[in-house]
């Protein structure tokens, strides 16, 4: 059929089964927005900032497993969206981000709202396109969705000049893609998998090291099966929270810079690391030369470039982790769970020696309590997003996650301002669940305008602001490593968060006690409206344990015993 | 990771499409790798081009470079060469007053010849292994070369 470029975009989105698009219109993308106005097949959610549109699409994609779609205009619309692209790239989130561009005849002339968008997005996307002819659009959009979702997922950016959206050409979306140069390797080498199973059978202290790739591959339940059947203890990265259920006896906890003592010690003592969908991030490994020093390393990943990038893999397997784990389950006969009994006890003793905990305070609420309490009250019925900072680490440590895709956070890029828009995307994708965003008094102000999006679209996100009047994580580093020089981290000057929420048509609570918190949360859930629950928490609380940057995993700063100072 | 910084030649086969070269050079600059020389030309009767990149790094760095290159969507194949035939070209301009017979003889030794003799200048070309081109350029200094142009290397596996 002969249609114009803008109509092609709409037809392609419908053909891809897109039900929600997050975006913000502007000059160069107006033709497409005109077609959005005319259609009824998908919903468009108008955010109040382009960065938020991309974060919302990320939240949507992470919680649903589908490709998230964001739409923006040229120039500042695009540059605002770059942080979102970079965030999705670092955390391997499948997105298609469509931007308008000035007409072809004006490209390169420093036209109004012109920027070399593909030049900028090249280094923070999996792939990108500048579409120069309407006839290319069906193929490009089909490729974009395919590339975003397959292999190691990631954001794909499609830049479309305004005249291309007006140009008429043939649209046929049934074309078969011929991507000779893009063929992700999804099936693990069977001989190597056999060797891996032998290595596991021969190991004395094996340890599962579970990463976010498991969630991307929808392999969490296969991994749960594998862990259960082998009886091998497991640690999760921050991105893997929810792969195992919090009540799984074999789950030691989260490892890394703010991992539990037991997890980091287990990683330091193991003789065989079984890495599944991980990338040995510096926040996980600490000092590389001391990381899992006595261990051989199995590394299963879809991305060959992740393997042996930082830690040499003795047993590299390139493949989709779901396929590989299924193959491993076939060969499980030779593994005796009983053999690892002593090792399991060793790990349990680590946990007894320094359990993950905190000290209650009589004067002010502790942020960790708030997170645990939300877990007790809402548990599985909530999806949990976070911003970036101390509250984020405490959420990783203390929220009782029970399922994959329950936890949405900016891990790789560490983007303050991610949480609220992401939680909006989460709510749009899974309206049946309560959408909680744990945030801080620093982070929330970085995309606070999204109150309007949430209120306007009736997406009742509950933001729990753990307010310590500090840029807490930076303050913690200053306290510990900069001799308490709290440079520019004191956030004592603040808006009235209750009034702020109310000004946008939401509801606000300020709570100081446990009782107040319980009733505020209950009220916000019952009223089912956009809410800010500002919790006044202890100002100087630190995230513990902590492996100082560049230090070895086993050299942790630990929570001071009560009474110790 | 800069231990054992060896010179390496990597060949990359890419789809002929807009901005494919910047994808490759961006990858090098973004990840802190160096390009010593680069040559690109379309492969006849195909939709592909071949890049020959001379770079340096440890075994691990080179392995990362090849893997990262392969991750780029328009990249079809990446070869890291061990045993190869490698050629480079240089074109040099001398003042016409220099000894043309000497220059001509030297060029012949380095697979080259005089390609142009004008009123004021002599232009010669040589094509040889990069190391030998280095040598040639060292030796001809005494003939006061006015301008030197050097190509990147091209290479084929033996």
HADDOCK unambig.tbl for C-alpha pairs under 7 A between the chains (distance, minus, plus):
assign (segid A and resid 122 and name CA) (segid B and resid 23 and name CA) 6.95 0.50 0.50
assign (segid A and resid 127 and name CA) (segid B and resid 73 and name CA) 6.83 0.50 0.50
assign (segid A and resid 181 and name CA) (segid B and resid 73 and name CA) 6.26 0.50 0.50
assign (segid A and resid 181 and name CA) (segid B and resid 74 and name CA) 5.78 0.50 0.50
assign (segid A and resid 181 and name CA) (segid B and resid 75 and name CA) 5.78 0.50 0.50
assign (segid A and resid 181 and name CA) (segid B and resid 76 and name CA) 4.52 0.50 0.50
assign (segid A and resid 182 and name CA) (segid B and resid 73 and name CA) 5.67 0.50 0.50
assign (segid A and resid 304 and name CA) (segid B and resid 67 and name CA) 6.64 0.50 0.50
assign (segid A and resid 305 and name CA) (segid B and resid 64 and name CA) 6.38 0.50 0.50
assign (segid A and resid 305 and name CA) (segid B and resid 67 and name CA) 5.10 0.50 0.50
assign (segid A and resid 305 and name CA) (segid B and resid 68 and name CA) 5.96 0.50 0.50
assign (segid A and resid 309 and name CA) (segid B and resid 64 and name CA) 6.64 0.50 0.50
